[in-house]
Amino acid sequence: MSTTAAPPATLVPRLAVHGLTVRFGGLTALTDVSLRVDDGEVVGLIGPNGAGKTTLFNAVCGLVPPTEGTVAVAGGRRDRAPRPDRLVRHGVARTLQGLGLFAGLTVLENVVAACPDRRGGVDRALAELDGLGIGHLAAARPTALPYPDQKKVALARALVSRPGLLLLDEPAGGLGAADIDDLAGLVRRVARGGCAVLLVEHHVDFVMEVCDRVVVLDFGRVIACGTPAEVRDDPAVLEAYLGTEVDR
C-alpha cells in the first residue's frame, strides 16, 4: 500500500499537503507528510499520541510554519497556509479538542461570533443550531449544557461560516455511542453537501465507519493510507496502532 495520501485526481483538491516537514528546534514533529482532501470527501487522520496529528492541523491553519513542504487550500499559495485570522475567507473552519466556547456568551452568541455575515448572522446561526437539534438552547450559557450539547455548539460555530474545508479535532471524544452515531450521520451529511472534511480521532470504529480514506501517522511520518478496509488490515498499522485499539 502507498504511504502517500495523494491519489491521482483531475480536480484541484480542497486541501493539498505536500512534503510537509515541521521542526521545533531539534525536534522533528512531521517528516515529509503528503495528503489531500477533495470536496465531498471525509479523510481520517489517526495514529498514536505524539504522532504529529495536531501539529499537522496547526500547520494547515497557519499556526505552525512549515520547515519544508507546502500547504495549499483550494489551489491557493503553496508556500504557506492561510493566516489564522484569514481562515474563514479561505473557506476553512476548525473545531478544537477543548471546544473553546465563550462562557460569558449565550449559545446563539457563540455561534454568531463566527459568522462572517453579521447582518444575517443570527438567522444563519439559528439555522445551524436547529439543524443540530439544539435550537431550543440558543439562550442558554454553554457551561450549563451537557457535554454532548456543548460539542454541538462548537460544531455549529464551525459550520456557520459554510466552510469548504472542515477540520474536526477529536469530534467523538467524550461522547456516548448514540451521540457518536448521530455525529457520524452529521459528518456524512456535511460531506454530501460538498464540504471536504479532515478529522483527527482516537475512536477508530468511528473513523472506519465515516471516512472515505484514512491516513495513519506514526512518529511524524505517514505509514499508510487508503480505504478503511485497507488501513485496518495493513501490518504496519496494526503493529503501530490498531493492534492495541481494535478487536479484530
WOKAPE-V447264 format. One record per backbone hydrogen bond with DSSP energy under -1.0 kcal/mol. NH is the residue of the N-H (numbers start at 1). CO is the residue of the C=O. If there is no record, write none. Layout:
BEGIN
nh:co
NH:CO
NH:CO
END
This chain:
BEGIN
nh:co
5:34
14:37
15:37
16:72
17:35
18:70
20:33
21:68
22:30
24:27
27:24
29:22
30:22
31:220
33:20
35:17
36:5
37:15
41:38
43:197
44:213
45:199
46:215
51:48
56:52
57:53
58:54
59:55
60:56
61:57
62:59
63:58
64:58
67:21
68:21
70:18
72:16
74:14
76:73
86:83
87:84
90:86
91:88
92:87
93:165
95:167
99:96
100:98
105:102
107:140
108:138
110:106
111:107
112:108
113:109
114:111
115:112
124:120
125:121
126:122
127:123
128:124
129:125
130:126
131:127
132:128
133:130
134:129
137:134
138:135
140:137
144:141
145:142
150:146
151:147
152:148
153:149
154:150
155:151
156:152
157:153
158:154
159:155
160:156
162:159
164:91
165:91
166:196
167:93
168:198
170:200
173:170
175:172
180:176
181:177
182:178
183:179
184:180
185:181
186:182
187:183
188:184
189:185
190:186
191:187
192:188
193:189
194:191
195:190
196:164
197:41
198:166
199:43
200:168
201:45
204:202
207:203
208:204
209:205
210:206
211:207
212:42
213:42
214:226
215:44
216:224
217:46
218:221
220:51
221:218
223:216
226:214
231:227
232:228
233:229
234:231
238:234
239:235
240:236
241:237
242:237
243:238
244:241
245:242
246:242
END
